Amino acid sequence: MSQFGSSSPPHRLVRAAGAILAAGILTGCLTLTGGGDDAPRGEWAKAGADGARTARDLSACQADARRAGGSESRINQDIAATRGDDWQRSGSYAANVSQMNERGAVRERQYVAACMRAKGYAQPAAK
């Protein structure tokens, strides 16, 4: 048993942090494809902007959103590494990590939508 009261070796924390990072990457991919919340989705349109310009602006907004969410992601990794053993013992590890990742993904989609609107883009209403 370690000085921290856990019989698990420290490498479990490293694996947990790796799993969280992988989940964060997956969440980021889902964000780019538009899964899950009330943030707008679909094609962005702006008078006078061609497809290449729209793609550049969208890419810039997505990069800004990832940078803005970076510190939150690191904090979530620290929380999971610290609380991971407790969550695993209670059977809530996956649910807690999923919840943290989903909150971050929602904020990222909202950031991208706000960024695109600030650049003058709009999305057609859902049919």
C-alpha positions in Angstrom: 0.0 0.0 0.0 1.4 3.4 -0.9 1.6 6.4 1.3 -1.5 7.8 -0.3 -3.7 4.8 0.8 -4.0 3.1 -2.5 -2.6 -0.3 -3.4 -2.7 0.5 -7.1 0.7 1.3 -8.8 1.2 4.9 -10.0 1.2 3.7 -13.7 -2.6 3.4 -13.4 -2.8 7.2 -13.1 -0.7 7.5 -16.3 -3.0 5.1 -18.1 -6.1 7.0 -16.8 -4.6 10.3 -18.0 -3.9 8.7 -21.4 -7.5 7.4 -21.6 -8.8 10.9 -20.8 -6.6 12.4 -23.5 -7.9 9.9 -26.0 -11.5 10.6 -25.0 -10.8 14.3 -25.3 -9.5 13.8 -28.9 -12.5 11.7 -29.7 -14.7 14.4 -28.3 -12.9 17.0 -30.4 -13.5 14.9 -33.5 -17.2 14.7 -32.6 -17.2 18.4 -32.1 -15.9 19.0 -35.6 -18.6 16.7 -37.1 -21.3 18.4 -35.0 -22.6 15.8 -32.5 -24.7 16.7 -29.4 -26.0 20.1 -28.1 -27.9 23.2 -29.0 -25.1 25.0 -30.8 -25.9 25.6 -34.5 -24.7 23.2 -37.1 -24.6 23.0 -40.9 -23.1 25.2 -43.5 -22.1 28.7 -42.6 -22.9 31.4 -45.2 -21.8 35.0 -45.6 -22.4 37.4 -48.4 -19.3 37.6 -50.5 -17.4 34.7 -48.9 -16.5 31.8 -51.1 -16.1 28.2 -49.8 -12.3 28.6 -49.3 -12.8 31.7 -47.2 -15.5 30.1 -45.2 -13.4 27.1 -44.6 -10.4 29.2 -43.5 -12.6 31.2 -41.1 -14.2 28.1 -39.7 -10.8 26.5 -39.2 -9.5 29.6 -37.4 -12.6 29.6 -35.1 -12.1 25.9 -34.3 -8.4 26.4 -33.6 -9.2 29.3 -31.3 -11.9 27.2 -29.5 -9.3 24.4 -29.0 -6.8 26.8 -27.5 -9.5 28.4 -25.3 -10.5 24.9 -24.0 -6.9 23.7 -23.5 -6.6 24.7 -19.9 -10.0 23.2 -19.1 -8.9 19.9 -20.7 -5.7 19.9 -18.6 -7.7 20.6 -15.4 -10.1 17.8 -16.3 -7.1 15.4 -16.8 -5.7 16.5 -13.4 -9.1 15.9 -11.7 -9.4 12.4 -13.3 -5.9 11.5 -12.3 -6.5 12.6 -8.8 -10.0 11.1 -8.4 -9.7 8.2 -10.8 -9.2 5.5 -8.2 -12.2 6.7 -6.2 -14.3 6.9 -9.3 -13.2 3.4 -10.4 -14.0 1.9 -7.0 -17.5 3.5 -7.1 -18.1 2.5 -10.7 -18.5 6.0 -11.9 -15.2 6.6 -13.7 -16.5 6.4 -17.3 -19.6 8.6 -16.5 -17.5 11.3 -14.8 -14.9 11.4 -17.6 -17.7 11.4 -20.2 -19.5 14.3 -18.5 -16.4 16.4 -18.2 -15.6 15.8 -21.9 -19.1 16.5 -23.1 -19.2 19.8 -21.2 -15.9 20.8 -22.8 -17.2 19.8 -26.3 -20.4 21.8 -25.8 -18.4 24.9 -24.8 -16.2 24.4 -27.8 -19.1 24.2 -30.3 -20.7 27.3 -28.7 -17.4 29.2 -29.0 -17.1 28.2 -32.7 -20.7 29.3 -33.3 -20.1 32.7 -31.6 -16.8 33.2 -33.4 -18.4 32.6 -36.8 -21.3 34.9 -36.0 -18.8 37.6 -35.0 -17.2 37.2 -38.4 -20.6 37.9 -40.0 -21.6 34.3 -40.9 -25.0 32.8 -40.4 -26.5 29.4 -40.8 -29.8 28.5 -42.6 -32.6 27.5 -40.3 -33.1 23.8 -39.8 -35.8 22.2 -42.0 
